[in-house]
Amino acid sequence: MDKNILRERMKKLRAGLSIYEREQRNQYLYNNFMALKILEKAKWIYMFVSYGTEADTLKIIEALLKPGHKKVAVPRISGKEMEFYAISRTDDLKPGYRGILEPVSSTPVLESNVIMVMPGLAFDVCHGRIGYGGGYYDRYLCRHKNDNIYKIALAYDFQVLKTEKIAAEPHDIRPDIIVTDKSIY
């Protein structure tokens, strides 16, 4: 299957959601994510900041940042690389790469034994992933392969292909689980 065709198909499906359907799906996804037992063990959560028609992560970030919960770091792009920076509130974010909200802090977080929540456009039930084509998450994870990062992808359930497989390339890194509005894969 052609990755670019699949990317466009998923972008159109996400864009076609009504406001009501998007809110419903985001609430179910939030509930499924927040119920994950693995979150109890994590000190740090590296979380992508949703953009455009992506599954909403801002509500999750705000819940994780409540006093006594988790430390949260979000990505910032610089050239071809991505690093994660701590935030203490969503007001710490400003538009950056492609208009995506990024942290204003200046020191990257370098932790191990963290949970990383990653975006994607399409997945399969074997955890194959197609991102946006920039390779930022694959490069980051390759550079930090010894940091014991547990990878969670967030997406709407229709973004997970049930009968098709995504052809993986050698540099592609799969999430450990995929959390959707309907299921956990």
N, C-alpha and C positions, 0 to 999 in steps of 0.2 A: 504494500500500500504506500502511495506517495505521501510523504510527510507534509508537504506544503498543501496538498489537497485536503488532508485530514485537519490541518491547522485551520484552514479557511472554513471547513464544515463546522468545526467546533465553535469558532468565533461567531458564525451565523446563528447557531443554535443558542448560544448564550445571549446574543443580542436580541433574539426573538422572545425572550422571557418577558412576561408582563411584570410590572412593578409588584403586584400582589404575589405572583408566583415566585419571583426572586426573593421577596421577604420571607415567604413560607419556607423555601428551600434553605435560605440562610439560617433560619431559626432551627430547622432540623439538623443542619450541618453543625451549628454551634453546639446543640445538645449532644450530638454524637461525639464531637471532639472533646468537650469538657468532661464527658463520662469516661474517657480513657484512663485506665488504671496506671498506665506508664507515666502519666503526668505527675502523679504523687511523688515519684522518685527523682524527678528532674529539678535541679536548682535553676538552670538556665533554659529558656526557650528561644531559639533563633527563629523568628517568624517573618515571613514575607508580608509586605503591606499590599493589600488588594488594590487593584487598579482597574478602571473601566468596568467590564462585565464579569470580572473574576468573582468567585465566591468570596463573600465579605469576611475579612479578617480583623477589621478595626474593633468590632464588638468583642472578639476573642482577646485581642491585645488589651483592651480596657479591663476585661475581667481578670486577666493574668496579672495586670499591674496593680490590682487592689492590694492594700497593705496586708502583709503576711502571706502573700501568694508567691509568685515567681518573679525572677529577674528576666527581663525581655530584651533581646537585641534584634535589630532589624538591619537589612542590608543597605549598603550604599555602593554604587558603581563608580569605579574610577578606571577609565580606559577599558581594558579587557578583563579587569579583575573586579571582584566583589569582596567586601569585608562586612562584618556585622558589628554594630555599634549599640551600646546600651541606651535605653530610653527609660524615663521614669513616668512619662505621660505622653499621650498622643499629640499634645501641643509641641513636643520636641521634634516634630516632623515638618519638613517643607518640601515643595516640589523639586525633584532632581531629575535624574536620567529619565527621558521620555515623559516627564511630568509625574512620575511615580513619587509618592511621598518617601523621603529619605531622612535619616537622623541628622541633626545638626552637630552632635558631639564629635570630638576630634580624635578620640583614642579607640581603636578597635578592641573588641572583646576577644580574648584568646583563651577559651575554656575547653576542657574535654569533658566527656560524659554529658553531652547536651542533647536536647531534642531539636531537630531542625524541621520546620514546617515549610514545605516547598510548593510552588505553584506548578502548573502544567496545563497544556491544552487538551491532551488526550492521554489516556492510560489503557492498559489491558488488564485482565484479571490476574495475570502473572507479574504485574507491577512494571511492565514496560511503560516508558514515559516519553512523551514528546513535549518538549518545552517550546519556547518562543524562537529558538534557533540561535540564541547568543552564546550558549554553553557556560554561562556564569556559574550555575550550581554544580555542573559536572567538574569544572576546573577547581572551584572552591573545595569540593569534597575530595578531589584527587590530591590537592595540596595538604589536606587535613585528614588523610586516610587513617592515621594512627590516633585520632582524637576521640574515637568511640562515639560517633554521632549517630543517633537513632533518627531515621528519616521518615517523616510523615508527609504525604501529599494530601492536599485539600482540593476537592473538586465537586461539581454537581454530578449526580449519578450517571446522567446521560453521557458524560465525558469518559466513562469507563466502558471500553469495548468489551462486550460479553462473548462474542464469537470470533472476533478477529484478533490477530496478534500483531504487535508492533515490533518491527525488525530492529534489534538493538545493534548499535555500533560498539566497537571495543571501548570507547571512552564514556559511553552512557552508564550512568549510575542510577539504579532503581531505588525507589522508596521502599522502606520496610513494610509500610502499610499505606493504604489509601482510604481516607475518611471522606464519605460523601453524605448527602442529605438522606440517603436511604440505607446505607450499609457501610461496613468496614471490610475492605478486601486485604 
